[in-house]
């Protein structure tokens, strides 16, 4: 018996063209978009603008979703959720200026200094979400991604440990090159936990690699004058600060921890008279 012929599925020529042009947003929603244009009685030019807008929106959504995953944020927060009344030391206009991202475009650095729990890491009032800090870094990182910048988030201890491991495996240059790629590198919690013995030298190499090429956002509970103690090497710490502060703005956030504030409201804790970080430098 003759073998039965198998017929290949007939492809819609328009689908094929949209696939070739890499326009899956239009291809996958074509019928709905066509109906929408007909109901609105759009002209050919208006219909084209509708199709193009939906394709751009789809691509932007996928880009942002992928960038947020690659950033490795421990949580995703936004500036809109921040209660400025709960943290009066924060200047709303200053935060809006930072969110605009001009400093990222210029390869500048921002140092966010303040005591634990006040909100340097994510701008979200209320109960903590597993982070020892509370305000700006993650929210600014998210704004940077929305603006089209590549962002990477890492804690200081994890960063230095990864550099030490790469150095031991003779691939430090490879690791430094990888960390130099994001337009914004966020280093969280500098000074909270002990660093590797060679932390100062490794961190100096990272700062030098990114100097005037990529922006850095660093959060710390230590004043600038204490960074020699943080790194265990005052000379190298000075060299690090020399590069970080060349094009930088130091933002000091004062106030109570969200955690301690709740305990004080309940009467479990009396408000101390602790000295807050006072560095506030613009360069």
N, C-alpha and C positions, 0 to 999 in steps of 0.2 A: 504494500500500500504506500502511496506517496505520503511523505511527511507533511503534516499540516503546517501551513505557514503561520508564523507568529508576527503579528502586526505591532509595531511600536506605537506607544501612545502619541496621539497628535498633540503637539505643544501649541499653545496659543502664541502666535507670533509676537504679540505685544508683551506677554510674560517673558518670552525669550529675550526680547530687546531690553526690557527693564532689568533682567538678571545680568545681561552682558554689561549694561551700564552701571551695575552695582547700585541699584535703587530698590532694595527689598522693601523699604517702607511703603513706597507707592505700589509696588507689585502686590504685596500681601493685603493691602487695604483698597485696591483699585475699585472694586464694585461699590463699597461703602462711600468712597470719596467721590465717585461719579454720581451716586445718588444725592450726596450732600450738595454737590455743585448744581445739580438739576433743581433741587428744592429751593436753593438760594438764587436760582436764575442767574448764575454767574456767567460772565463773558469768557471767551477762550483765554484771554490774558489773566483774568481773575482765577480761572480754574487752574491754570499753570502755576500761579502764585500759591494757591491752596496746596497743590501736590508738592511743590517744592518745600513749602513750610513744614508739611508733615514729615517729609523725608529728613529734613534738617533736625526736627525735633526728635525723631527716632534715633538718629546718629548721636545727637548730643546726650540723650538719655543713656545710651549704651556706653558712650565714652565716660560719662560721669560715674556710672555704676562700676565700670572697670577700674577707673582711677581711684575711687574710694576703697576698693578691695586692695589695690596695690599699695595704698598709703599705709595700711596696717593700723588704722585707728583702733584703739581699744573700745571706743564708743563713738557714735556720731552725734554731735551737738551742733546747734546753730545759734547765731547771735540773737535771733528773734525771741528766744526763750529766756534771755537773761533779764533778771530783775535788778535794774540799776539802783533802785531804792534800797535793796538789801545789801549792796556793796557800794556805798557812796564814794569810796576812794577812786572808783573807776570813772573816768571821764568819757561819757558816751560819744562825744565828737572824736576823741582820740581813737576809740575803738573803731568807729566808722572810717576814719582815715586809714587805719591799719587794714581794715577789710577791703578797701579800695585796691590794695595790692601794688601800689606804685613802688614800694620798697622792694618787693619781690622782683619786679621788672628791672630795677636798678642793681640787683645783687647785694642789697643791704642786709643788715642783721638786726634782730630785735631780741633783747634780753628782758624776760618777765621775772621780776623778783618779788618775793613775798613769803609769808609764813605758810605752813601747810593748811590745806582745806579751805582757802579763801576763793579758789576758783581760777587758778592760772591755767589749768589743763583744759577744762571745758566749761563753757558759759551756761551752766544749768543750776538754778537754785534748787533747794530742797534736798531730799535724801541723796547721799553719795551713791555712785554707780560702780563701786569697786575700784575707784581711783583715789589716791591719797591727796590729789590736788583738785581744785575746782574751777578755774575760769578760762581763758582766752585761746590757748594753743590749738585745740582740736577745731574749734569754731572758725578760727582764722585759716586753718588748713583746709577746711571744707570750702570756705569762700574762695581760696586760691584755686581749688580744683574746679569750681564753677566758672572761674575766670579763664580756665584753660591751662593752668600750670600743673606740672607733675609734682607730687608731694610724697614725702616719706616721713613716717613718724616712728621714733624709737626712743626707749628710755636710755639714760646715760649709761647705766650699768650694763645693759644689753649691748649697747653700741661699743663700749670699750672692750667688753669681753669678746665680741666678734672680731674686733681689730687685733686683739692679743692672739686669738686663735689663728687668724689669717697670717699673722707675723710668724707664729711658730711653725706654720705649714708652708712658709715661703711663698705666700700669695697675698701679701699685704698690698702690693701695688694694685692687684686686681680688685681687692675689696675697696680700696680708696677710690678707684675709678668708678666703681658701682655707686658709691655714696656721693660722688661728685655729680652724678647725672640729674637727679631731681632738681627742679628750679628752687624748691623749698625743702629744706631738711629740718624737721622739728626734733629737738633733743630735749626730752622731758626729765625732770627730777634730778638735775645735776646737783650733787651735794647731799642727797638724802641717804645714800648707802655708800660704804667704802668702795673705792675703785681699784682696779688692777694696779699692781706696783708700777708698771710702765705707762699708766694712764695718761700722764701729762705729755709724754713724748708722742704717743699714738694720737692723742686728741690734737696736738699741735700739727701733726702731719695732715690730719683731716681738714682742719681750719685753713691751713696753707693751700691745700688742694682746691678748696672752694673759694678762696679769697678773691673777691671782685668778680667771681664767675657765677656763684649761686648764693641765694639767701639762706640764712639760718635763723631759726627761732628757738631760743633756749629758755627753759623755765628752771628756776632755782630758788631754794629757800635760804641761800647764802648771799650776803652782800659781796660786791666785787672785791672788797678788801680782804675777804676770807677765801678767795679762790686759790691762793697759795696753799692754804691748809687742805682744801678740797682735793687738789692734785698732788699734794705732798712734795711739790717742787716750786718754790716761789719764783725762780728764774724763768722756768718754762711757762708757768702760769702768766707771768708778765708778758711773755712773747705771744701767748694765746690771746690775751686781752688786747694787746697792741693791734692785732689784726681784726679781732671782733669789733673793737670800738672805733676803728677807723671810719667805717660807714655804718653807724648804728644809732639806735635809740634805746635807752634803758627805761623800762616802765616798771615802777614800783607800785604794787598793790598792797594796801594795808587793810587791816580789819580782822575780825574773828573768823575762825573756821566755822563752816556750816555745821559741822558735827558738834563742836563745843558750844556754839550758840544755842543749839537745841537743848543741851544739857543745862545751860545757864537759865534758860526760860523755865525749865522744870525745877530749878533750885538745887540741882545736884552739884553745881560747880559755881564757884565765885569767879568773877572776872579778874584776871591777873593784870599786872602792870608791866607786861613784857615789852622789850625794846624791839621795834620792827626794823627791817632793812630800810636804809635811808638813801641808798644810791639812786640818783636820778640824773643821768648824763645824756646829753644829746650831742652827737658828733656828725 
